[in-house]
Amino acid sequence: MNVRLLGLIELSDGGRVLPLPSARARALLASLAWQPRTVVTDAVLLERIWGSALPDNPQDSLYTAAKRLRRGLEVAGHAHRLVRLRGGYLLDVNPAEVDVHRFRSQVVLARDAVRRGFLYEANEAFEPALSGWTGTALADVDSAWAARCRETLGRERLLVQLAAVEVKVRLGRHSEVVPELSELAAEHPLDEGVAALLMLALHRCGLRSAALGVYAEARRHLVGELGVEPGDALRRTHREVLGESGAAGIAAGVVAGGAVGGASGGDVAACADVRDTASTRLRLAG
């Protein structure tokens, strides 16, 4: 069985999507899958599903949601997985059957590989972790609890995306990450880590002017929206792009764990392909 939380809520078995037509049943599934094999009390479930907008008969409404979830599970012979215990419900699934827990497990493996210096292994672990996302987490659950989860998971996803990009940069795959970083910079204009990595990738592609443009755009947002100047790391990257140190210095200052290897001939050729795209995005952002 597979439970999807990193996108629209979905329950599937053997590639077949199981019917969950009720929004409350999907919200209940999400609430229980968030803590698999753990009893979640009725009070917590009511808050997660309805928040302050409780129905007239909350206990009956929760029972109805559970009944509809059980019907969906029954289609694949999994009705026994939804268990009523001690004033709450439990979803008897292995954490590996829930995409958010698989995501976090893969990230642990990837970060451990980075710490040990096994960059190819780290890259192999980051890729399935991020490919499991199909959209905004818990996209069809409308509650304050779901909103908090989305915020938490959104931050986690961004940090993992940046960690995965750092690994690719250290592997010399600079041109590959420029489009992704350009999109992240547009989505997170106040994130100095995104800006620094985009500057590094562009600089390693030989796009010095574009890298300096990223700094100017980041500084404009920081000063205009927060009233602050760029932090030490971003300023250091800026100085090094200007030529005070060099590419190896940039790598050491921005990418955790050591210097970036030299660009190959294939990297240089591929980097030329992103020149127009990077310049166009910078003009549009301005």
Backbone as CSV, one residue per row, in Angstrom:
resi,resn,N_x,N_y,N_z,CA_x,CA_y,CA_z,C_x,C_y,C_z
1,MET,0.844,-1.191,0.000,0.000,0.000,0.000,0.878,1.238,0.000
2,ASN,0.381,2.300,-0.592,1.124,3.549,-0.650,0.197,4.720,-0.323
3,VAL,0.668,5.584,0.565,-0.076,6.789,0.925,0.718,7.991,0.459
4,ARG,0.066,8.841,-0.321,0.731,10.041,-0.824,0.244,11.260,-0.052
5,LEU,1.216,11.989,0.527,0.931,13.253,1.198,1.634,14.412,0.504
6,LEU,2.663,14.113,-0.301,3.456,15.153,-0.957,2.831,15.541,-2.291
7,GLY,1.636,16.058,-2.192,0.823,16.415,-3.348,-0.629,16.291,-2.945
8,LEU,-1.497,15.925,-3.878,-2.880,15.608,-3.507,-2.888,14.297,-2.721
9,ILE,-3.734,14.238,-1.696,-3.806,13.017,-0.874,-4.295,11.859,-1.728
10,GLU,-3.565,10.762,-1.640,-3.931,9.608,-2.462,-3.575,8.323,-1.736
11,LEU,-4.426,7.330,-1.897,-4.226,5.998,-1.341,-4.222,5.018,-2.502
12,SER,-3.185,4.214,-2.607,-3.101,3.279,-3.725,-2.558,1.933,-3.258
13,ASP,-2.777,0.945,-4.094,-2.299,-0.400,-3.792,-1.976,-1.090,-5.113
14,GLY,-0.733,-1.526,-5.255,-0.331,-2.192,-6.482,-0.525,-1.343,-7.718
15,GLY,-0.361,-0.035,-7.593,-0.538,0.859,-8.732,-1.965,1.286,-8.970
16,ARG,-2.908,0.726,-8.216,-4.327,1.087,-8.376,-4.716,2.097,-7.309
17,VAL,-5.300,3.213,-7.742,-5.737,4.244,-6.801,-7.058,3.801,-6.178
18,LEU,-7.100,3.831,-4.853,-8.292,3.407,-4.125,-9.246,4.592,-3.945
19,PRO,-10.546,4.347,-3.997,-11.509,5.455,-3.956,-11.620,6.101,-2.572
20,LEU,-11.422,7.428,-2.546,-11.623,8.220,-1.335,-12.350,9.511,-1.737
21,PRO,-13.634,9.397,-2.071,-14.353,10.560,-2.592,-14.607,11.651,-1.558
22,SER,-14.536,11.302,-0.273,-14.817,12.271,0.785,-13.565,13.061,1.154
23,ALA,-13.678,14.390,1.153,-12.557,15.245,1.549,-12.159,14.980,2.994
24,ARG,-13.145,14.702,3.866,-12.844,14.438,5.273,-12.125,13.104,5.441
25,ALA,-12.474,12.119,4.597,-11.775,10.830,4.656,-10.314,10.998,4.251
26,ARG,-10.072,11.840,3.238,-8.688,12.098,2.832,-7.937,12.846,3.930
27,ALA,-8.607,13.787,4.579,-7.962,14.520,5.669,-7.647,13.584,6.828
28,LEU,-8.536,12.649,7.103,-8.288,11.674,8.165,-7.109,10.785,7.802
29,LEU,-7.061,10.342,6.551,-5.930,9.531,6.095,-4.618,10.280,6.288
30,ALA,-4.601,11.546,5.899,-3.384,12.347,6.048,-2.990,12.482,7.517
31,SER,-3.966,12.717,8.376,-3.694,12.899,9.802,-3.107,11.650,10.436
32,LEU,-3.586,10.493,10.007,-3.094,9.237,10.579,-1.777,8.802,9.951
33,ALA,-1.632,9.022,8.648,-0.400,8.639,7.974,0.772,9.513,8.404
34,TRP,0.456,10.716,8.901,1.516,11.588,9.421,2.229,10.923,10.594
35,GLN,1.486,10.099,11.345,2.054,9.358,12.481,1.660,7.892,12.372
36,PRO,2.245,7.153,11.434,1.841,5.759,11.235,2.097,4.904,12.469
37,ARG,1.204,3.943,12.666,1.284,3.002,13.787,1.302,3.713,15.137
38,THR,0.632,4.842,15.202,0.506,5.609,16.440,-0.960,5.969,16.632
39,VAL,-1.451,5.780,17.849,-2.838,6.168,18.127,-2.927,7.696,18.166
40,VAL,-3.796,8.239,17.323,-4.043,9.680,17.305,-5.435,9.885,17.900
41,THR,-5.517,10.644,18.963,-6.782,10.779,19.690,-7.830,11.510,18.867
42,ASP,-9.087,11.287,19.254,-10.195,11.958,18.572,-10.030,13.480,18.625
43,ALA,-9.615,13.991,19.778,-9.468,15.444,19.935,-8.452,16.000,18.943
44,VAL,-7.329,15.289,18.785,-6.296,15.737,17.844,-6.798,15.642,16.416
45,LEU,-7.498,14.555,16.103,-8.017,14.385,14.753,-9.043,15.458,14.409
46,LEU,-9.897,15.786,15.350,-10.893,16.833,15.106,-10.209,18.171,14.822
47,GLU,-9.155,18.450,15.575,-8.444,19.716,15.354,-7.733,19.706,14.002
48,ARG,-7.139,18.582,13.637,-6.409,18.505,12.377,-7.327,18.591,11.174
49,ILE,-8.509,18.030,11.289,-9.420,17.971,10.137,-10.285,19.221,10.037
50,TRP,-10.840,19.671,11.180,-11.785,20.780,11.142,-11.260,22.076,11.762
51,GLY,-10.253,21.987,12.589,-9.766,23.183,13.257,-10.828,23.768,14.168
52,SER,-11.005,25.067,14.090,-11.997,25.730,14.938,-13.398,25.640,14.359
53,ALA,-13.517,25.211,13.107,-14.835,25.124,12.461,-15.427,23.731,12.643
54,LEU,-15.614,23.334,13.893,-16.137,21.996,14.185,-17.576,21.853,13.719
55,PRO,-17.952,20.683,13.239,-19.354,20.437,12.855,-20.232,20.360,14.103
56,ASP,-21.534,20.335,13.902,-22.478,20.314,15.027,-22.290,19.065,15.889
57,ASN,-22.042,17.943,15.239,-21.827,16.686,15.960,-20.443,16.144,15.598
58,PRO,-19.398,16.703,16.205,-18.028,16.363,15.776,-17.698,14.880,15.865
59,GLN,-18.144,14.213,16.928,-17.811,12.795,17.071,-18.460,11.968,15.968
60,ASP,-19.710,12.294,15.645,-20.396,11.586,14.559,-19.717,11.857,13.221
61,SER,-19.284,13.094,13.035,-18.623,13.448,11.773,-17.300,12.715,11.629
62,LEU,-16.569,12.571,12.737,-15.312,11.840,12.697,-15.571,10.367,12.404
63,TYR,-16.609,9.817,13.005,-16.973,8.418,12.770,-17.313,8.218,11.294
64,THR,-18.037,9.157,10.699,-18.405,9.052,9.285,-17.168,9.096,8.398
65,ALA,-16.226,9.984,8.718,-14.987,10.057,7.943,-14.217,8.748,8.033
66,ALA,-14.178,8.157,9.235,-13.474,6.888,9.425,-14.154,5.771,8.639
67,LYS,-15.495,5.790,8.621,-16.238,4.759,7.889,-15.927,4.847,6.385
68,ARG,-15.844,6.070,5.865,-15.550,6.245,4.438,-14.114,5.875,4.107
69,LEU,-13.197,6.160,5.027,-11.818,5.752,4.811,-11.712,4.231,4.816
70,ARG,-12.423,3.587,5.740,-12.380,2.132,5.809,-12.936,1.507,4.534
71,ARG,-13.965,2.116,3.956,-14.527,1.598,2.697,-13.488,1.634,1.585
72,GLY,-12.719,2.737,1.529,-11.663,2.822,0.526,-10.615,1.749,0.736
73,LEU,-10.256,1.495,1.976,-9.273,0.468,2.288,-9.799,-0.931,1.961
74,GLU,-11.093,-1.117,2.132,-11.701,-2.430,1.891,-11.534,-2.890,0.456
75,VAL,-11.522,-1.954,-0.474,-11.434,-2.303,-1.897,-10.226,-3.174,-2.178
76,ALA,-9.122,-2.923,-1.472,-7.896,-3.702,-1.660,-7.642,-4.662,-0.499
77,GLY,-8.661,-4.891,0.315,-8.514,-5.826,1.415,-7.693,-5.304,2.578
78,HIS,-7.697,-3.978,2.772,-6.888,-3.387,3.827,-7.731,-2.728,4.930
79,ALA,-8.980,-3.105,5.046,-9.838,-2.470,6.052,-9.267,-2.622,7.456
80,HIS,-8.565,-3.720,7.691,-8.004,-3.978,9.027,-6.905,-2.982,9.405
81,ARG,-6.412,-2.241,8.426,-5.337,-1.294,8.704,-5.814,-0.086,9.517
82,LEU,-7.093,0.213,9.451,-7.639,1.321,10.242,-8.178,0.737,11.541
83,VAL,-7.533,1.096,12.639,-7.831,0.472,13.927,-8.347,1.528,14.905
84,ARG,-9.428,1.163,15.599,-9.986,2.032,16.645,-9.437,1.568,17.990
85,LEU,-8.709,2.456,18.701,-8.104,2.097,19.978,-8.103,3.283,20.933
86,ARG,-8.474,3.043,22.192,-8.293,4.006,23.286,-8.682,5.452,22.936
87,GLY,-9.864,5.623,22.433,-10.354,6.974,22.154,-9.687,7.648,20.983
88,GLY,-9.183,6.834,20.050,-8.555,7.405,18.869,-8.473,6.374,17.763
89,TYR,-7.744,6.716,16.715,-7.560,5.802,15.589,-6.073,5.624,15.314
90,LEU,-5.754,4.481,14.713,-4.395,4.152,14.332,-4.411,3.634,12.910
91,LEU,-3.457,4.066,12.088,-3.296,3.517,10.743,-2.094,2.583,10.766
92,ASP,-2.363,1.309,10.587,-1.321,0.290,10.686,-0.599,0.144,9.349
93,VAL,0.289,1.094,9.078,1.120,1.037,7.876,2.570,1.257,8.273
94,ASN,3.442,0.651,7.509,4.868,0.885,7.693,5.199,2.299,7.234
95,PRO,6.047,3.036,7.953,6.412,4.376,7.484,6.910,4.391,6.039
96,ALA,7.519,3.290,5.586,8.002,3.222,4.206,6.869,3.230,3.192
97,GLU,5.633,3.025,3.658,4.475,3.066,2.765,3.886,4.474,2.648
98,VAL,4.487,5.440,3.310,4.013,6.826,3.291,5.111,7.693,2.677
99,ASP,4.777,8.433,1.624,5.821,9.125,0.864,6.614,10.139,1.687
100,VAL,5.973,10.827,2.630,6.707,11.826,3.403,7.778,11.173,4.266
101,HIS,7.512,9.990,4.763,8.506,9.289,5.582,9.607,8.679,4.711
102,ARG,9.253,8.247,3.497,10.291,7.787,2.562,11.210,8.952,2.187
103,PHE,10.615,10.102,1.958,11.385,11.299,1.626,12.411,11.594,2.714
104,ARG,11.963,11.605,3.954,12.871,11.930,5.052,13.940,10.867,5.242
105,SER,13.591,9.609,5.032,14.587,8.531,5.154,15.654,8.653,4.082
106,GLN,15.243,8.974,2.840,16.203,9.149,1.756,17.133,10.320,2.023
107,VAL,16.578,11.380,2.606,17.388,12.560,2.907,18.455,12.217,3.947
108,VAL,18.096,11.428,4.940,19.079,11.001,5.947,20.220,10.242,5.269
109,LEU,19.884,9.333,4.354,20.910,8.575,3.640,21.796,9.496,2.815
110,ALA,21.164,10.458,2.137,21.934,11.361,1.282,22.887,12.225,2.095
111,ARG,22.388,12.778,3.200,23.236,13.649,4.017,24.370,12.870,4.670
112,ASP,24.096,11.633,5.017,25.161,10.803,5.575,26.245,10.560,4.524
113,ALA,25.833,10.342,3.283,26.797,10.141,2.204,27.632,11.394,1.979
114,VAL,26.985,12.581,2.079,27.727,13.834,1.939,28.778,13.947,3.034
115,ARG,28.379,13.648,4.277,29.322,13.738,5.398,30.532,12.826,5.195
116,ARG,30.291,11.672,4.573,31.379,10.724,4.357,32.159,11.023,3.078
117,GLY,31.704,12.041,2.327,32.402,12.422,1.104,32.046,11.592,-0.105
118,PHE,30.986,10.793,-0.028,30.560,9.950,-1.152,29.524,10.729,-1.975
119,LEU,30.003,11.606,-2.840,29.099,12.527,-3.525,28.208,11.842,-4.554
120,TYR,28.717,10.866,-5.270,27.880,10.164,-6.246,26.749,9.409,-5.530
121,GLU,27.100,8.801,-4.421,26.092,8.091,-3.622,25.058,9.071,-3.080
122,ALA,25.506,10.243,-2.649,24.578,11.261,-2.150,23.639,11.712,-3.247
123,ASN,24.177,11.932,-4.431,23.339,12.352,-5.550,22.283,11.300,-5.865
124,GLU,22.680,10.042,-5.826,21.737,8.952,-6.088,20.634,8.884,-5.044
125,ALA,20.925,9.309,-3.821,19.917,9.287,-2.755,19.017,10.520,-2.809
126,PHE,19.577,11.680,-3.166,18.769,12.896,-3.240,17.720,12.815,-4.348
127,GLU,18.074,12.225,-5.474,17.174,12.245,-6.618,15.833,11.567,-6.342
128,PRO,15.777,10.342,-5.799,14.475,9.749,-5.494,13.732,10.472,-4.380
129,ALA,14.475,11.083,-3.456,13.814,11.828,-2.384,12.998,12.965,-2.961
130,LEU,13.572,13.702,-3.901,12.883,14.866,-4.464,11.873,14.477,-5.534
131,SER,12.114,13.379,-6.238,11.185,12.976,-7.304,9.864,12.476,-6.744
132,GLY,9.822,12.166,-5.444,8.574,11.704,-4.838,7.527,12.790,-4.668
133,TRP,7.938,14.058,-4.798,6.990,15.170,-4.683,6.209,15.310,-5.981
134,THR,4.880,15.449,-5.864,4.040,15.642,-7.055,3.332,16.992,-7.028
135,GLY,3.639,17.812,-6.053,3.015,19.128,-5.940,3.142,19.632,-4.518
136,THR,2.267,20.563,-4.148,2.260,21.094,-2.790,1.782,20.022,-1.818
137,ALA,2.482,19.847,-0.712,2.125,18.812,0.257,0.724,19.040,0.822
138,LEU,-0.003,17.950,1.050,-1.362,17.975,1.602,-2.227,19.027,0.888
139,ALA,-2.140,19.024,-0.426,-2.737,20.098,-1.221,-4.247,20.199,-1.061
140,ASP,-4.916,19.093,-0.801,-6.376,19.137,-0.730,-6.913,18.980,0.696
141,VAL,-6.082,19.296,1.691,-6.557,19.317,3.077,-6.596,20.773,3.523
142,ASP,-7.778,21.241,3.865,-7.974,22.654,4.202,-8.165,22.801,5.709
143,SER,-7.056,22.942,6.424,-7.122,23.153,7.869,-5.853,23.857,8.316
144,ALA,-5.894,24.434,9.508,-4.711,25.120,10.028,-3.566,24.129,10.232
145,TRP,-3.894,22.915,10.669,-2.859,21.895,10.859,-2.180,21.580,9.534
146,ALA,-2.958,21.401,8.472,-2.388,21.103,7.162,-1.521,22.263,6.676
147,ALA,-1.955,23.474,6.950,-1.162,24.644,6.541,0.186,24.653,7.247
148,ARG,0.195,24.297,8.538,1.463,24.228,9.274,2.367,23.142,8.698
149,CYS,1.763,22.008,8.373,2.545,20.920,7.774,3.125,21.346,6.431
150,ARG,2.318,22.018,5.633,2.806,22.485,4.328,3.992,23.425,4.487
151,GLU,3.905,24.318,5.473,5.003,25.253,5.700,6.274,24.506,6.116
152,THR,6.116,23.559,7.044,7.266,22.773,7.514,7.890,21.979,6.367
153,LEU,7.039,21.295,5.614,7.543,20.468,4.523,8.124,21.314,3.400
154,GLY,7.545,22.495,3.184,8.093,23.387,2.166,9.507,23.813,2.502
155,ARG,9.748,24.120,3.782,11.100,24.484,4.208,12.048,23.298,4.051
156,GLU,11.572,22.112,4.447,12.407,20.916,4.317,12.775,20.677,2.860
157,ARG,11.777,20.809,1.989,12.012,20.552,0.567,13.054,21.510,0.001
158,LEU,12.932,22.792,0.355,13.885,23.774,-0.156,15.306,23.452,0.315
159,LEU,15.469,23.119,1.589,16.792,22.787,2.112,17.376,21.563,1.410
160,VAL,16.514,20.591,1.123,16.988,19.390,0.434,17.345,19.719,-1.014
161,GLN,16.536,20.551,-1.654,16.858,20.957,-3.021,18.219,21.634,-3.083
162,LEU,18.484,22.519,-2.124,19.764,23.215,-2.107,20.919,22.254,-1.816
163,ALA,20.695,21.323,-0.900,21.744,20.339,-0.599,22.046,19.479,-1.822
164,ALA,20.989,19.097,-2.556,21.180,18.290,-3.762,21.913,19.079,-4.836
165,VAL,21.590,20.363,-4.954,22.272,21.222,-5.927,23.746,21.355,-5.564
166,GLU,24.043,21.540,-4.280,25.433,21.658,-3.844,26.238,20.428,-4.258
167,VAL,25.626,19.265,-4.105,26.321,18.027,-4.485,26.604,18.034,-5.982
168,LYS,25.627,18.439,-6.784,25.832,18.462,-8.232,26.911,19.463,-8.625
169,VAL,26.933,20.600,-7.949,27.981,21.588,-8.228,29.350,20.996,-7.905
170,ARG,29.438,20.310,-6.791,30.716,19.708,-6.400,31.128,18.595,-7.357
171,LEU,30.142,18.030,-8.056,30.439,17.007,-9.057,30.724,17.625,-10.428
172,GLY,30.694,18.950,-10.500,30.989,19.639,-11.754,29.822,19.767,-12.701
173,ARG,28.593,19.535,-12.210,27.411,19.582,-13.083,26.748,20.955,-12.988
174,HIS,27.515,22.006,-13.250,27.063,23.375,-13.015,25.914,23.778,-13.930
175,SER,26.047,23.450,-15.222,25.019,23.872,-16.169,23.674,23.214,-15.869
176,GLU,23.723,22.012,-15.331,22.497,21.261,-15.047,21.633,21.940,-13.994
177,VAL,22.264,22.652,-13.051,21.507,23.200,-11.930,21.063,24.641,-12.152
178,VAL,21.564,25.309,-13.195,21.202,26.714,-13.393,19.700,26.912,-13.577
179,PRO,19.005,26.144,-14.419,17.559,26.356,-14.556,16.796,26.162,-13.241
180,GLU,17.144,25.114,-12.504,16.467,24.857,-11.231,16.720,25.988,-10.240
181,LEU,17.967,26.432,-10.149,18.296,27.515,-9.218,17.645,28.833,-9.643
182,SER,17.528,29.056,-10.936,16.871,30.277,-11.406,15.404,30.301,-10.974
183,GLU,14.748,29.148,-11.066,13.353,29.055,-10.617,13.252,29.250,-9.110
184,LEU,14.169,28.637,-8.364,14.148,28.790,-6.908,14.414,30.232,-6.505
185,ALA,15.302,30.911,-7.233,15.591,32.311,-6.922,14.358,33.180,-7.151
186,ALA,13.581,32.857,-8.185,12.353,33.611,-8.435,11.308,33.339,-7.366
187,GLU,11.258,32.094,-6.879,10.280,31.718,-5.854,10.681,32.215,-4.468
188,HIS,11.994,32.314,-4.222,12.498,32.686,-2.896,13.511,33.827,-3.036
189,PRO,13.047,35.001,-3.406,13.984,36.114,-3.684,14.755,36.601,-2.473
190,LEU,14.324,36.243,-1.258,15.014,36.690,-0.051,15.954,35.627,0.517
191,ASP,16.047,34.488,-0.139,16.892,33.400,0.348,18.312,33.581,-0.185
192,GLU,19.232,33.944,0.711,20.601,34.225,0.291,21.352,32.955,-0.117
193,GLY,20.961,31.817,0.451,21.598,30.565,0.061,21.318,30.218,-1.384
194,VAL,20.072,30.437,-1.818,19.716,30.187,-3.214,20.517,31.107,-4.126
195,ALA,20.561,32.392,-3.769,21.285,33.367,-4.595,22.766,33.017,-4.700
196,ALA,23.378,32.625,-3.573,24.805,32.303,-3.585,25.102,31.100,-4.472
197,LEU,24.244,30.072,-4.387,24.473,28.895,-5.217,24.260,29.202,-6.693
198,LEU,23.256,30.041,-7.009,23.036,30.416,-8.400,24.224,31.215,-8.932
199,MET,24.743,32.119,-8.101,25.934,32.870,-8.508,27.103,31.932,-8.789
200,LEU,27.310,30.972,-7.911,28.404,30.018,-8.077,28.240,29.225,-9.365
201,ALA,27.024,28.707,-9.605,26.788,27.898,-10.799,27.017,28.714,-12.072
202,LEU,26.494,29.928,-12.094,26.674,30.790,-13.265,28.153,31.126,-13.473
203,HIS,28.841,31.445,-12.377,30.260,31.778,-12.468,31.060,30.600,-13.009
204,ARG,30.754,29.405,-12.545,31.457,28.211,-13.006,31.148,27.914,-14.469
205,CYS,30.006,28.450,-14.951,29.661,28.314,-16.365,30.292,29.422,-17.219
206,GLY,31.051,30.297,-16.588,31.649,31.399,-17.315,30.732,32.583,-17.513
207,LEU,29.599,32.608,-16.793,28.607,33.681,-16.934,28.771,34.673,-15.782
208,ARG,29.910,35.360,-15.767,30.230,36.253,-14.656,29.226,37.402,-14.540
209,SER,28.852,38.007,-15.639,27.914,39.129,-15.594,26.559,38.693,-15.041
210,ALA,26.111,37.513,-15.459,24.838,37.003,-14.954,24.922,36.737,-13.460
211,ALA,26.065,36.214,-13.006,26.248,35.954,-11.577,26.198,37.257,-10.784
212,LEU,26.837,38.296,-11.297,26.800,39.592,-10.619,25.393,40.176,-10.644
213,GLY,24.654,39.890,-11.711,23.265,40.342,-11.775,22.394,39.689,-10.717
214,VAL,22.676,38.429,-10.422,21.943,37.734,-9.356,22.180,38.430,-8.021
215,TYR,23.428,38.806,-7.776,23.744,39.496,-6.525,22.997,40.828,-6.443
216,ALA,23.013,41.586,-7.527,22.336,42.885,-7.532,20.840,42.719,-7.276
217,GLU,20.253,41.706,-7.884,18.819,41.466,-7.702,18.516,41.025,-6.269
218,ALA,19.356,40.139,-5.726,19.154,39.685,-4.348,19.281,40.855,-3.377
219,ARG,20.291,41.692,-3.583,20.485,42.848,-2.700,19.298,43.801,-2.796
220,ARG,18.778,44.000,-4.002,17.624,44.894,-4.169,16.428,44.404,-3.348
221,HIS,16.183,43.099,-3.369,15.067,42.539,-2.593,15.328,42.661,-1.096
222,LEU,16.543,42.328,-0.668,16.862,42.358,0.762,16.751,43.770,1.327
223,VAL,17.304,44.742,0.613,17.259,46.120,1.088,15.838,46.676,0.985
224,GLY,15.175,46.393,-0.123,13.852,46.954,-0.341,12.769,46.370,0.539
225,GLU,12.853,45.055,0.811,11.780,44.393,1.541,12.088,44.193,3.026
226,LEU,13.363,44.023,3.344,13.726,43.762,4.742,14.568,44.881,5.349
227,GLY,15.084,45.759,4.517,15.925,46.843,5.026,17.270,46.381,5.526
228,VAL,17.786,45.271,4.966,19.078,44.742,5.400,19.973,44.524,4.189
229,GLU,21.285,44.584,4.426,22.255,44.273,3.393,22.480,42.760,3.343
230,PRO,23.004,42.240,2.238,23.314,40.803,2.163,24.250,40.379,3.286
231,GLY,24.129,39.136,3.704,24.966,38.604,4.772,26.373,38.285,4.296
232,ASP,27.200,37.844,5.241,28.615,37.605,4.969,28.837,36.610,3.834
233,ALA,28.103,35.493,3.841,28.340,34.449,2.837,28.052,34.954,1.437
234,LEU,26.940,35.671,1.265,26.595,36.175,-0.060,27.568,37.257,-0.509
235,ARG,27.991,38.124,0.418,28.974,39.155,0.069,30.316,38.527,-0.309
236,ARG,30.684,37.461,0.405,31.939,36.778,0.099,31.876,36.169,-1.307
237,THR,30.753,35.565,-1.636,30.584,35.016,-2.980,30.692,36.119,-4.024
238,HIS,30.080,37.273,-3.735,30.137,38.417,-4.644,31.583,38.860,-4.867
239,ARG,32.351,38.971,-3.782,33.737,39.412,-3.916,34.542,38.430,-4.762
240,GLU,34.284,37.157,-4.554,35.060,36.151,-5.269,34.685,36.092,-6.742
241,VAL,33.394,36.317,-7.054,33.001,36.398,-8.460,33.689,37.585,-9.124
242,LEU,33.860,38.667,-8.366,34.555,39.843,-8.891,36.037,39.566,-9.162
243,GLY,36.548,38.473,-8.582,37.907,38.079,-8.895,38.901,38.221,-7.780
244,GLU,38.424,38.511,-6.561,39.364,38.705,-5.458,40.017,37.400,-5.034
245,SER,39.278,36.258,-5.232,39.869,34.968,-4.879,39.919,34.105,-6.123
246,GLY,38.863,33.372,-6.350,38.827,32.484,-7.497,37.747,31.453,-7.317
247,ALA,37.542,30.642,-8.319,36.443,29.687,-8.279,36.578,28.719,-7.117
248,ALA,37.807,28.291,-6.815,37.976,27.343,-5.700,37.587,27.981,-4.392
249,GLY,37.865,29.285,-4.253,37.481,29.981,-3.030,35.993,30.076,-2.894
250,ILE,35.304,30.304,-4.005,33.846,30.367,-3.967,33.280,29.035,-3.503
251,ALA,33.809,27.967,-4.061,33.310,26.653,-3.683,33.458,26.423,-2.192
252,ALA,34.610,26.779,-1.641,34.844,26.548,-0.224,33.941,27.415,0.629
253,GLY,33.607,28.610,0.134,32.804,29.521,0.938,31.325,29.248,0.883
254,VAL,30.850,28.646,-0.201,29.412,28.486,-0.387,28.978,27.038,-0.231
255,VAL,29.772,26.122,-0.772,29.363,24.728,-0.775,30.042,24.006,0.374
256,ALA,29.239,23.444,1.269,29.794,22.773,2.438,30.571,21.539,2.022
257,GLY,31.741,21.373,2.609,32.444,20.111,2.463,33.653,20.135,1.562
258,GLY,33.985,21.267,0.933,35.201,21.272,0.137,35.034,21.997,-1.165
259,ALA,36.101,22.027,-1.952,36.108,22.772,-3.201,35.413,21.986,-4.300
260,VAL,34.939,22.734,-5.284,34.310,22.149,-6.453,35.396,21.745,-7.433
261,GLY,35.198,20.636,-8.112,36.162,20.221,-9.113,36.093,21.098,-10.346
262,GLY,37.098,21.020,-11.177,37.145,21.837,-12.378,36.082,21.439,-13.374
263,ALA,35.668,22.413,-14.200,34.661,22.154,-15.217,35.287,21.408,-16.381
264,SER,34.527,20.464,-16.928,34.989,19.724,-18.082,34.628,20.468,-19.350
265,GLY,35.148,19.996,-20.512,34.780,20.606,-21.770,33.293,20.505,-22.017
266,GLY,32.694,19.360,-21.624,31.251,19.205,-21.793,30.484,20.210,-20.966
267,ASP,30.989,20.483,-19.729,30.339,21.482,-18.878,30.346,22.847,-19.546
268,VAL,31.512,23.219,-20.127,31.627,24.540,-20.727,30.664,24.682,-21.888
269,ALA,30.567,23.645,-22.720,29.654,23.704,-23.851,28.217,23.787,-23.392
270,ALA,27.873,22.990,-22.368,26.497,23.005,-21.868,26.177,24.329,-21.212
271,CYS,27.167,24.924,-20.534,26.943,26.204,-19.877,26.561,27.275,-20.885
272,ALA,27.117,27.206,-22.073,26.784,28.204,-23.082,25.305,28.157,-23.424
273,ASP,24.696,26.977,-23.309,23.286,26.836,-23.638,22.380,27.537,-22.652
274,VAL,22.854,27.783,-21.431,21.990,28.411,-20.433,22.185,29.916,-20.374
275,ARG,23.111,30.457,-21.172,23.422,31.879,-21.099,22.191,32.745,-21.363
276,ASP,21.510,32.482,-22.485,20.362,33.315,-22.839,19.230,33.164,-21.840
277,THR,18.992,31.937,-21.391,17.921,31.708,-20.423,18.191,32.447,-19.121
278,ALA,19.412,32.376,-18.619,19.747,33.049,-17.367,19.601,34.556,-17.510
279,SER,20.088,35.105,-18.621,20.014,36.553,-18.821,18.570,37.006,-18.934
280,THR,17.760,36.237,-19.650,16.343,36.594,-19.803,15.634,36.580,-18.483
281,ARG,15.891,35.578,-17.638,15.216,35.493,-16.329,15.619,36.642,-15.446
282,LEU,16.876,37.033,-15.527,17.312,38.155,-14.708,16.640,39.445,-15.134
283,ARG,16.481,39.642,-16.451,15.801,40.847,-16.923,14.347,40.865,-16.489
284,LEU,13.683,39.682,-16.597,12.276,39.608,-16.198,12.121,39.843,-14.698
285,ALA,13.056,39.273,-13.890,12.971,39.459,-12.432,13.137,40.926,-12.065
286,GLY,13.947,41.646,-12.827,14.157,43.058,-12.506,12.995,43.919,-12.860
